[in-house]
Amino acid sequence: MPYAAEERISRAPIEGGIEITEQQYSEALAGMLEGLVVSIEGGFSVGPAPDPEPEVVPEPTPDQVRAIRLTRNNGSYDEATRAITADYPQLEKDTWPTQDKESKAWVADPENALTPWIDRAAATRGIDRVEYLLRTLTKAQQFETVSSYLTGMRQKYEDQIKAGGNPELDYTIPLSLYAEMQAQAVLIMSTPPAQLQELF
């Protein structure tokens, strides 16, 4: 005597199963070969597998929501800060502390400061040493301006999120900041070396 249980048939008794006829056994065997399933719930039947129960995704807790928003904020900040240095290869970025140190030393003592890295780079590039120093100072000042803006925005959003808010993240550099940076460039590039200490 054949037997059937949920998704199973057998010629031997199955725990929790029911007896079926030879015809039902043959029907079940043929159906299983076609990808159908056997069911004994409500009586013997062979048919398509039932749709799986939808996975119940629990609602995130307030702490989890806050953590997600903080992570999203930090990711947007990282993306914005990478964008402002994207045009520079890593090796050149690694030299920025050296360039900053030498250019600041030159501001402090234009006549006697040693600037070997900048001297070689300027000579290789084919521009005047003083112009190179002024360009370095300009870029450093502009980077400080834009990075302080972006960092302030990140911290503002973080404060709002921690207070329970969901701010719309916007790390776009405003036109007013670009105008300020352009003004910085004009001022630095036009200031005589002896007067640069007043700016830094």
N, C-alpha and C positions, 0 to 999 in steps of 0.2 A: 504494500500500500504506500503510495507516495504522500509526501507531506510538504507543506509550504509555511513559511514565516515571512516576516518583512524582508524583502529583497533576497529571499533564499528559497530554494526547493531542495528536496532530498528524497531518497528512497528509504531512508531510516528516519525514525521519529526525531523531531526537532523540538527542543525545549521551548515552550510557548507557541509552538506551531499548531497547525490544524491538518487533518486528513483532507486530501484532495483526490479527485478521480484521475484515471490515466489520461483522459482527454484534457483535463485541466493541467496536468503535469506537462503534456506535450505542448499545450498552448503557452505555458509559462516558459518552457525551454526555448521555443521558437521566438517568443517575445524578448527574452533576455539576450539572445543572439543579435537582435536588432536594436539593442540599447534600451529596451523597456524594462520596467521594474515590476516585481511581484509585490502585492500588498494583500494583507488579510484584514486590514482595518475595515470594519463594516462588511466583511465577507471577502471571499477570494476575488482578486482582479489583477489584470496585467495592463499596464499603461505607462505613459511618459512619467519620468521622474518629476516629483513635485518641485515647484520653484523653491529655491532655498529661502529660508527665513531672512528677511533683511537684517543686516547687522545693525544693532542699536548702538549708535555712537553717543556716549554720555555727553551732556552739556559740560563745557569746561567750567571749572570753578573760577571765581573772581581772581584768585591768585594766578591761575593759569592764563586767563585773559590778559591780565596785566603783564605777565612774562612774555606772552606772544607780542603784545604791542611794543614792549621795550626792545625786544629782539628786532622787530621790524624797523623801529626807529634807528637803532644802531646800524642796521644793514643799510638803510637809506643814507645815513651819515657817511659810512664807509664808502659807499658808491660815489657820493658827492665829492669827498676829499680825494678819492682816486682820480676823479675826472680832472681836477685842477693840476695834477702832475702827470697825466697820462702821456703827454708828448715827450717826456724825458725818460731815457733809458735808466735802468737801475744803477749802473756804474756811475753815471753823472750825478744822480741823486745822492749817492754815497759820498760824493765830494762836497756837498753843500755845507756841512759843518766846517770843513777846511776853508772854503771860500768865505763863509761868514766870519770866521775867526780872523782871517787875513784882512778882509775889508774893514772890519771894526777896528782892528789894530791900526790900519791906515788912517781912519777917521780920527783916532786918538792922537796919532803922530804922523802927519802926512810926509814929513821930511825924512824920518828915520825908520819907519815901520818896514819890516821884512815881509815880503809877499811873494815867496818863491813859486808857489803853485800858480797864482794869478799871473805872475810875470811870464812864466813859460806858456800858459794857456793863451795869453794876449798876443805874445810874439808868434806863436804857432797859428793863431787865428788871423793875424795880420792887422790887429787894431791897437790903438794906443792903450798903454797900461792904465792910465787914469780913466779912460772911457770904460774899460773893462771893469774897473773897480766900481765906477758909478752905476753901471748896469747891474752888477752883482748886488749892490746896496738897494737898488730900485726893486729888483725881483724879490729880494728878501723882505723888504718892507711890504710889498704887495701881497706876498704869501702870508705874512703875519696878519694883514688886514682881512683877507678872505678866510683864513683858517679860524681867526677869532670869531668872525661872523657865523661860520658854519658850526663851530663848537658851541657858541651861545645858543643857536637854534636847537641843537641836539639836547642841550641841557634844559631849555625851555620846554620842549616836548616831553622830556623825561619827567620834569616836575608835574606837568599836566596829567600824564599817564599815571603817575604814582598817586595823584589826587583823585583818580577815578575817571579821568577824561579819556576821550578818544580823538585826539587832534588829527586834522588832515595834514600829513607830512608834506612840507614843501621846502626843498633845499635849493631852489632856484636862486642864483645870485641876482639881486635887484640891480637895475640900471644905475641907481644912485651910487651903489658901491663901486661899479665899474668906473663911474665918473670920478669918484674919490681916488681910486687907484691911478687913474690917468693923471690926475692933478699931482699925486705923489711923484709920479715918474717925471713930470715936467719940473717940479720943484727940485728934486734931487739932481737931475741931470744938468740943471742950470745953476746950481749953487757952487761957488768956488770951494775947492778942497779945504781951505783954511776956515771956512764958515760952516762946514758940515757938522761939527760937534753940536751946533745949536739945534740940529734936527734929530740927533740920535742920543 
